[in-house]
């Protein structure tokens, strides 16, 4: 068994470099990790090597992620949930005095293993910009890896944990968690608690820059998806106009999935078919976060729980409050504002498509 140490200082000797090098090492075919925070800013530093890793034969990733401290983002969990050969679980103790707080990365292969334990969360700060410290321990297949045993115990919810504490991340659970999760645009918790507002003379500078973050890509699970990613252009900039009026039809039988014209999906919301887009909505009696989705049949949808059972015909009004944040209201045909809102729907792609207007 061998032990080594690395100290990350402001973009030098980074944990991201160590993780990427280990992901690229063909000696390892399994990655398990447990982190208090998982953010797209951190996964953005690893995702190229992660996607190569899971594309190799007989590889797997198991993740245990915390959500209670407010540092995990919906975009990061979406990416992990959709990453091939990956299973992600969320650990919540249910007691505010008990916080899930480790930062452990365990790689295993037929002939040996490598464990990285330290202070670095799966964030841009933890993997690149902060001052962090990590120990790397390597061992042979005959030597016990206690960190790997610990992660298996968490992942399998062994006592005193039980399945109520450790839940599989699927779309239903992600939708449940999303309103309480951070956005990739939200500053991380350590950025909110700066000790002084006065800049320090001779402040420490990053020795290597962070790559642009942007919205996370959809995970290329097939060769067709990879080709679509390569052909896609830059992420769209949302329209500078602030208000969208959109007809609400019976396209989902009175349900919650609302179909969007492509021009609205890309032009107003700034989404693309190859990026993950979550938006925060202040709706009638509810504040939530939902994901805009593009489907292979060239349809584009947004889930709006509050429209279930709303009388149709109706018109939705979205008002931009900030980046990826909107106020949304609805008026059905029997309400006084309906005709005025409908009159604002001045655009129509074809004679058979719903009307909309951006003002």
LINWO-V67310 format. One record per residue. N is the residue number from 1. SS is DSSP state (H for helix, E for strand, C for the rest). OMEGA is omega in degrees with one decimal (* if undefined). Layout:
N|SS|OMEGA / N|SS|OMEGA
This chain:
1|C|-179.8 / 2|E|-179.8 / 3|E|174.5 / 4|E|-175.0 / 5|E|171.0 / 6|E|177.5 / 7|E|179.3 / 8|E|177.7 / 9|E|168.6 / 10|C|175.5 / 11|C|176.4 / 12|E|-178.5 / 13|C|-168.9 / 14|C|174.7 / 15|H|176.8 / 16|H|178.8 / 17|H|-179.8 / 18|H|-180.0 / 19|H|179.9 / 20|H|179.0 / 21|H|-179.7 / 22|H|174.8 / 23|H|-178.3 / 24|C|-177.1 / 25|C|-177.2 / 26|C|178.2 / 27|C|-175.5 / 28|C|178.1 / 29|C|179.3 / 30|E|173.7 / 31|E|169.5 / 32|E|175.0 / 33|E|175.1 / 34|E|-176.2 / 35|E|176.2 / 36|C|-180.0 / 37|C|168.0 / 38|E|-178.7 / 39|C|177.2 / 40|H|179.5 / 41|H|176.6 / 42|H|178.3 / 43|H|177.4 / 44|C|179.0 / 45|C|-174.1 / 46|C|-162.2 / 47|H|178.2 / 48|H|179.8 / 49|H|176.1 / 50|H|-178.7 / 51|H|174.7 / 52|H|-178.9 / 53|H|-176.4 / 54|H|177.0 / 55|H|176.9 / 56|C|-176.7 / 57|C|173.6 / 58|C|173.9 / 59|C|179.1 / 60|E|175.5 / 61|E|172.8 / 62|E|-176.8 / 63|E|169.9 / 64|E|-170.9 / 65|E|174.3 / 66|E|179.9 / 67|C|-169.2 / 68|C|-176.5 / 69|C|174.1 / 70|C|-177.7 / 71|C|-177.2 / 72|C|-177.3 / 73|E|176.7 / 74|H|-178.5 / 75|H|179.3 / 76|H|179.8 / 77|H|176.3 / 78|H|-179.8 / 79|H|-179.3 / 80|H|-179.5 / 81|H|-175.8 / 82|H|179.9 / 83|C|-178.9 / 84|C|176.2 / 85|C|-176.0 / 86|E|174.7 / 87|E|-178.0 / 88|E|175.7 / 89|E|179.9 / 90|E|179.5 / 91|E|176.5 / 92|C|-177.0 / 93|C|-174.1 / 94|C|179.9 / 95|C|-176.6 / 96|C|178.7 / 97|C|-174.9 / 98|C|-173.4 / 99|C|173.7 / 100|C|-166.4 / 101|C|-178.6 / 102|C|172.2 / 103|E|-173.2 / 104|E|177.0 / 105|E|-175.1 / 106|E|175.3 / 107|E|179.9 / 108|E|175.9 / 109|C|-176.8 / 110|C|-173.2 / 111|C|-178.4 / 112|E|-175.6 / 113|E|176.7 / 114|E|179.2 / 115|E|175.2 / 116|E|-179.3 / 117|E|179.2 / 118|E|-175.3 / 119|C|-170.6 / 120|C|171.5 / 121|C|179.0 / 122|E|-178.4 / 123|C|177.6 / 124|H|177.5 / 125|H|-177.3 / 126|H|-176.2 / 127|H|-172.6 / 128|H|-165.3 / 129|H|-176.0 / 130|C|165.9 / 131|E|-175.9 / 132|E|-179.4 / 133|E|-178.7 / 134|E|169.7 / 135|E|173.5 / 136|E|178.7 / 137|E|177.4 / 138|E|179.8 / 139|E|177.9 / 140|E|-179.5 / 141|C|-179.8 / 142|C|-177.1 / 143|C|-176.9 / 144|C|176.7 / 145|C|-174.6 / 146|H|177.1 / 147|H|176.1 / 148|H|176.7 / 149|H|-179.9 / 150|H|179.3 / 151|H|176.1 / 152|H|178.8 / 153|H|177.2 / 154|H|-174.8 / 155|H|-178.4 / 156|C|177.2 / 157|C|176.7 / 158|C|-179.5 / 159|C|11.3 / 160|C|174.2 / 161|C|173.0 / 162|C|-175.3 / 163|C|174.6 / 164|C|-178.8 / 165|C|-174.5 / 166|E|-174.2 / 167|E|176.2 / 168|E|176.9 / 169|C|171.5 / 170|C|-173.9 / 171|H|-179.9 / 172|H|-179.5 / 173|H|177.1 / 174|H|177.1 / 175|H|178.3 / 176|H|-177.8 / 177|H|-166.8 / 178|H|-178.3 / 179|C|-178.3 / 180|C|-178.6 / 181|C|174.7 / 182|E|166.6 / 183|C|177.1 / 184|C|178.0 / 185|C|-176.4 / 186|C|176.1 / 187|C|179.4 / 188|C|-176.2 / 189|H|-178.0 / 190|H|177.1 / 191|H|-178.0 / 192|H|-173.6 / 193|C|178.6 / 194|C|-174.8 / 195|C|-178.0 / 196|C|176.9 / 197|C|-179.7 / 198|C|179.4 / 199|C|178.8 / 200|C|177.5 / 201|C|-177.7 / 202|C|-176.8 / 203|C|177.7 / 204|C|-178.2 / 205|C|176.3 / 206|C|178.5 / 207|C|173.8 / 208|C|-173.5 / 209|C|171.4 / 210|C|173.0 / 211|C|176.4 / 212|C|-176.7 / 213|C|179.9 / 214|C|177.3 / 215|C|178.9 / 216|C|177.0 / 217|E|167.0 / 218|C|-174.0 / 219|C|-177.5 / 220|C|-178.4 / 221|C|-179.6 / 222|C|177.7 / 223|H|178.2 / 224|H|178.5 / 225|H|178.1 / 226|H|177.8 / 227|H|179.2 / 228|H|178.4 / 229|H|-177.6 / 230|H|-177.1 / 231|H|-174.3 / 232|C|178.1 / 233|C|178.9 / 234|C|179.2 / 235|C|-177.6 / 236|C|171.0 / 237|C|179.1 / 238|C|176.3 / 239|C|176.3 / 240|C|178.6 / 241|C|-164.7 / 242|C|-169.7 / 243|E|177.7 / 244|E|169.7 / 245|E|-173.1 / 246|E|175.9 / 247|E|174.5 / 248|E|-177.3 / 249|C|175.5 / 250|C|-172.5 / 251|C|176.7 / 252|C|175.6 / 253|C|-178.5 / 254|C|-178.8 / 255|C|-171.1 / 256|C|-179.4 / 257|E|-177.8 / 258|E|-178.6 / 259|E|-179.8 / 260|E|166.8 / 261|C|-178.3 / 262|H|-179.6 / 263|H|177.0 / 264|H|179.9 / 265|H|-176.6 / 266|H|-171.7 / 267|H|-178.5 / 268|H|-177.0 / 269|C|179.8 / 270|C|179.2 / 271|C|172.8 / 272|C|179.5 / 273|C|-173.2 / 274|C|175.3 / 275|E|177.4 / 276|C|-176.1 / 277|E|172.0 / 278|E|177.7 / 279|E|176.7 / 280|E|-176.8 / 281|E|167.4 / 282|E|-177.4 / 283|E|179.8 / 284|C|177.2 / 285|C|-175.9 / 286|E|169.0 / 287|E|-173.7 / 288|E|172.4 / 289|E|-177.8 / 290|E|-179.4 / 291|E|171.4 / 292|E|-174.9 / 293|E|172.6 / 294|E|-177.4 / 295|E|-175.8 / 296|C|-179.9 / 297|C|177.5 / 298|C|169.8 / 299|E|-174.0 / 300|E|-170.8 / 301|E|172.1 / 302|E|178.4 / 303|E|179.6 / 304|C|-174.0 / 305|H|-173.3 / 306|H|180.0 / 307|H|178.9 / 308|C|178.6 / 309|C|177.4 / 310|C|-179.7 / 311|C|177.8 / 312|C|18.1 / 313|C|-179.4 / 314|E|177.2 / 315|E|174.1 / 316|E|173.9 / 317|E|174.8 / 318|E|175.8 / 319|E|-177.5 / 320|E|178.1 / 321|E|-177.9 / 322|E|178.8 / 323|C|178.2 / 324|C|176.9 / 325|E|-172.7 / 326|E|165.7 / 327|E|-178.1 / 328|E|179.3 / 329|E|-178.4 / 330|E|174.1 / 331|E|177.5 / 332|E|-167.0 / 333|C|-178.0 / 334|C|-178.6 / 335|C|-171.6 / 336|C|-175.1 / 337|C|-171.3 / 338|H|-175.8 / 339|H|178.4 / 340|H|178.5 / 341|H|179.3 / 342|H|179.5 / 343|H|178.1 / 344|C|177.5 / 345|C|-170.5 / 346|C|-177.8 / 347|E|178.3 / 348|C|-175.5 / 349|C|175.8 / 350|C|-178.9 / 351|C|-179.0 / 352|C|-176.2 / 353|C|-177.2 / 354|C|-179.9 / 355|C|177.7 / 356|E|176.8 / 357|E|178.5 / 358|E|-172.3 / 359|C|*
